[in-house]
């Protein structure tokens, strides 16, 4: 074993010395120097052999090495064993700290004259210097380069292999020295530091005489821990937390800089006697079993196996993305919990969202584990005590240390992805004709499905839809289900004009065969890229395959074969930098290093890449939607869109955060404008903002108040905390993604940029819409959101106003009259009502034409005490005012009250106001025919009650009350809106019977119907 170590050390010394002298220059060529080193090595071996024959080997007897002089005052190494922990050689005192690398002095190693070992450090193995050859004086190697004499090394940079310390140059405090040549005479190691594995000069190479190092050169060396199964090469020390790939041996002379914080420089301390090492602590039941850190492949395999159990396919390779394989945010939470519970791995959930590849997670955990003092726990089913160093939960973001810049590795990857554009082929200009054959990606998405139908409606093109599926049948089924889910037609005519292609935008050539790829390249007229992974939690590394590389694949298709324009659906998120001042169609995009959300970064990278592609002749149209709201006619919405989530929270909790503008537009307008740009050749090659008319905070508050949803404005942080607490206290499955967004630091920066950004302008889009005669953009107000709010409420995402809420508007109504038993001529009994009619929102009127009723009924024929109205409704023009029993009485109002007397008895009251073709129109609007009966029984009282004329105007017009939380202007608007709507409905109800009577008078038919004859 000694011969093997000696030979390895000699080989390392030869290589290191040759590199150092080749850099510094010695007057000898590299080949001559290596020859001299080889001869010196042979001489050393011969001398060592002769010494063994003469009994002078440094073995148990401790005799000096033959032919090597020892330093004055220092005894030669006697009795030095090769294993750490044995007694030190006579004349060399060892402190209480053993060598971190467990290497003791080898045989035949003499101490350097004037060099004193640091207390507690074991001497490093080195080959005795050969006289006559030494390193270049006054030079220091920094990362393999020779520095000029007197230049101080920068902090954090250690000396390169095989280079002596520069006289007069002091190393930066706390930097760990890399493998090095033995120190020159007079250099003293820093006390208390563990020396690293050192490579001494080969025999025959010694220090330059007369050089004296500056005082204070004290290299500090952090301890390193080797990874099982991976043996570093001679002269190489792996950085803590970094594991080499299995089967790969690092090259000679390569050094990895330590990955931990450098140890501070220490002052020399007096020598101390060797201290006994403390005995190992006994294992405790509460301490989880732990083993050494595994290699990257082993840990990645464990993570991949755990992740596969949370995927539809049940399997995940080490280099595949968890989310691309079908995982969701809920699955990611479950994965993090399983890794902690079964493997003892504590991985932050944000780390999973940033890059969900098992190999990447393993590398990042291994890099952080040594710094946190962690070891790989042995998988077990017992409970594990969490380590506070790494958290598995999403903690509340710390405002004092916000995520304000992008990660360095993400920026490096973005630059590398942008360089891929240079591989695109050069192409010519496409023919300026409306497209006849279009490739559309993302047809199963919210915007893509609407664009598919608009392309079919407003062009004659045949559309090729790329759908991610195993085969064509599955792709067709998936597309049909997506269209129906958004309330879009899926008919035989739609099926006839499309061709469904099973593929995947994340794969090369879109997952298509080479023949099909070539056919499309020659036959297509246009490429429309809508497909994208929309997730505000995932990082750039996790989204780039779909959002960046997929876009570049579409650019390759557009530039291959027949020249074709590429229409790319980008996003207003390319401006999502906090503090940006303008978001116009030609304004500069955000600084990418200030985009922290992975979605924003991928949209920025894809658009910038396509800008570069224009230099290759590719015609690129960038279409940037903002928030995409629900359809104004069908109410279809995207549950994963941030705008939909925010509006759902607004309506559900009646609070809104203070914001400047919301750049959102309904999906039907966004789709129509985008398709217009695709089908109009004169519009190709420009950038368009499809953001509609922005909503201000006042607009949103006013619209919601008009709908009876009075909201309270809160500061952003207050709103986030309050909303998050409510969602956690009463979870809403459909709003789970919003809960994750409000917990993620990176997603919060996206929200902050969205809410504090300026209004987006779209001058070019407005000019295009006007030139083509399309409907101009309007504000996405309460009327446009009406159908969407209804669907949101139906799906449990929002809560519409209810009669139990604070009324939006109310007034009193009193009526007096009499009732008698049904079918008799008994004397009538006085009867009166004192009611309060109210509406919770204007939405209630528009959709149900219903008014809520509370109050009392006074009728001694029913009960001597007043009856309380438990629930009451009034419908305006029920059943569109159609007459009952083919008569001429058209329904104006219908009352339905549930009553309870003081004894607990329950009653009901049914009343109607009718319109007839008579002159007493005023009385018709005030007279109410009523029937009263016990619950579950037929009516036994009937009669008529009338609203007094003097109280009608006083109570129902002048006496209207409005929610006091509204402003005076909003109150006046609410009154006028109610009176206008109610007056219009009453007018339509009264007009019906008169129009019918006029038709009867003009009827010239000779034979009357039986009904007409009776009239």
C-alpha positions, 0 to 999 in steps of 0.5 A: 500500500505504501508503494501505491501511495508513493507512486500516486503522489509522485504522479500527481506531483509530476502533473501539478509541477508541470502545469505550474512551470508551464504557466510560470516559465522556467527556461525549460520546455515542458518535455525537458522538465518532465524528463527531469522530474522522471529521472528525479523520481527514479533516483528517489525510488532507488535511494528508498530501495537502498535505504530499505536494504541498509535498514534506514527505512522510516518504519517502526524504528524511525530511521531517517531517509537516506540522502535527505537532510533534515531541517536544523532543530527539527528531528527527522520523522521517526515512527510516523505511521500511515494511519491517522490517530497514531502517535506523532513522529518524535520531534513533532507535537500534534494538537487536539485536532486531527487531519480532516483528510485522515492522511499522516506523514508517509515514509521518507518525508522530511520536514521542510526547514523552518516550517512549523506545523500548526498546533493540532494539524497532522503533517501533510504527505509530501515528497521531499524536494529535489534541489535545483528546481523550484517554482517561480518566485513572487508568483501566485496562481489564481484559478490556474492563472499566474498573477503578477508579483505583489498582486493580492488574491481576491477573496474566495479564490484559492491557490491553484494546484502545484503553485507555491505561495507568493512572498509578501502576498497575504491570502484572503481571510477564511479562504480554504487553500486548494491542493498545493505544493508544500509551503516554502521555508518559513511559512507557518500554517494557521493554527487550528485549521485542518490542512487539505490534501497537498501535492508536494513537488516531485523529487528534485524540485525545491523552493527558490532560495531566498524567498520569504513569505509574508507573515499572516499567510494562514490558509483556512480549510473547511472540513470536507466530507466524501461521498460514499462510492465516489473517490476523488482523484489525486489532488482534487477536493470536492466541494461540500454538498457537491457529489460527483457523477458515478463512474466519473473520476475527476481529472488530475489537478482539478479543484472544486472550491468549497461550497460552505462559508469560509472559516475565519482566520485564526491567530496562532495558539500555543502548542497543546498536547494531543487531546483524546477524541470524545466517545461517540454519542449513544443513539437515541430513540428520538433521533432518526437514523441517518446515513452518509449522503448518497450520490445524485443518481441514487437520491434522484431515483428515490425522489422519482420513485416517490413522485411517480406514485402521485402521477396518473402514469405511476412513473417518473424518470429522473430527468422528467418534470413532475408537472409535465408528467401530469402532476398538479399543485396538490400532488406537489404538496403530497409529494413534499409530505411523502419525501419528509415522512418516508425518506426524511427529506425536507424540501421546500415546496417552492423548490419543487415548483421552481424545478420539479425534475427529480435530478435537479431536486437531488442536486439542490438538496445535496448542495444544501445538506452539508451546509445545514449539517444534514445527512441522508436519513434512512427510510423508515416508517417511524415518525421523524423529527423535522429539521428546522433548517429546511421547511416543507411548508410554504411560509408566509413571505417575509416583507423584509427580504422579498424576492425581487430578482430572478435566480442566477441559474434561471437567467443563465438558462434564459440566455442559453435558450435565446441562443437557440434562435441562431439555429433557425433556418433563414426564410423568405416573406410569405404570400400576403393572402388570407390563410387557407390551412392553419396549424393551431396549438392549444385548441383545448385551452380556454382562449384556443378553443374560442379562437378555433371557433372564430377561425371557422366562423370568420375564415374559410381556412381548414384548421389543423389542431395539435392536441396532446393525446396518445392517438387520433381518437383520444385527441378528438375526444379530448378536443370535443370535451374541451369545447363542450366544457366552454359551451362551444358547439362541437358539431359535424360541421366543426368536425369536417373543417378540422384535422386533429393531430395527436402530438406534443409541443414539448417534443421535437418536431411537435411529436409528429413523424418526419413525413408529417412534419415535412408535409405540414412545412410545405402545405401550411399557410399560417402557424398560430401558437396558443398552447402554453403552460399557465401556472404562476407557481412553477419556475422557469426550469419547469415551464421552459419546455412548453413555453419556450422550447415549444415556441421555438419548435413552432418557429422552426416549422414556420421557417421550414419549407414554404414561408409562413407567418407565425402568430404567437399568443404572448402575454402582458406579463412580459411587462410584469416588473414592479415599478414599470411606467408604461405598457404600450405595444411598442414600449420596452419589455421588462428587465428579465432579471426583475421578473421572478415568476417562472411564467413571466420569465418564459413569456418574456423569453419566448417573445424576445426569442421570436424578435430575434427570429425576425432577423432570420426573415420570419414574420412574427405577430405577437398578440398579448392578452391581459387577464382573460375574463369570461364570455359575455354571452355564455359565461364560460370562464377559465378557472385557472386564470388569475383574473377569474380567481381574483374576481371570485375572491372579490365577490365571495369575501366582499373585499378588494385590494387597492390596485391601480388598474386591471387589464382584463377583457372578455374572452370573446373580444380577445379571441375575435381581435386575435383572429382578425390579426391572423386572417388580415395579411396587412396586420402581420408582423406587429405587436398587439396588446389585447387588453381591452379598456382597463378597469380602475379600482373605482370602476370595480367598486362601483360595478360590484355595488351596483350588483348589490355586492358592496366591497371594502377596500383593503391594503394589498398585504391586509387583503392577502392575509385576510383572504388567505385566512378565510380560504384556509378556514373554509377551503374552496376546492375551486380556489385552491390555486389562488391559495397557493398563489397567495402563499408563494413569494414568487407568485406574490411578486407577479400579483404585485406587479399586476395590481400596481402596474399602469394601464396597458395601451392598445392603439394599434389594436384599436386601429385594426379593430376599427379598420375591420369594422369589428366591435370596439373594446369596452370596459369589462364591467358588471353587465359584461361579467353578469353571466360569468358571475352566475357561473362562478356562483353556480360552481361555488367560486363566488357568492351572489347577493342573498336576501339575508345580506344587507339590502341594496334598496328597499321601501315600504308598502301598506295596503288595506281591504277585506277578505271573506270565506271562499264561496260564501257571502259572509260579512267581510273581515278587515285585512291589512298589510305592512310590508317592506319590499327590498332587493339585494342587488340589481342582478336579482332584478335582471335575472329573476325579476324578483323582490324580497318581502318582509313585514306583517299581516293584520287579519282577525279572520286568521288570528287576533294577533299580527302574523309575521312574514317569514319569507316573501317574494314578489315577481314582476310580470311573472310568466311574461305577463301571460293571461291566466285561463285565456282571459284578458287579465294580464299578470303585473305582480305576483305575491307569495308570502309564508306567514307564522302566527304567535301560536306557531301556526303557519299560513300562506298568502297568494296575491296578484295584481292584474292589468286589464284593458280598462280606464282604471289603470291607476287602480290596477297598479295598486289593487291586489287580489289575495287568497289566504290558507293554512300551510298544506291546505287550500285557500279558505279566505279571499278578497282584495286589498289596495294600496292607498293612493296618498301613500303610494308616492310617499312610500314607494317613490319618495320613501326609497332607501338605499344602502348607506355605505354607498356614496350620495351619487351612487344612491341617486343612481340606484334610485333612478335605476330602480324606478326606470326598470320598474316603470318599464316593466309595469308599462310593458305589463299594462300595454299587453291587454290594450294591444290585445284589445286593439287586435280584437277590434281590428279582427275582420274574421267572420267566425268568432272563436268561442272565447271571443263570443263569450267576451 
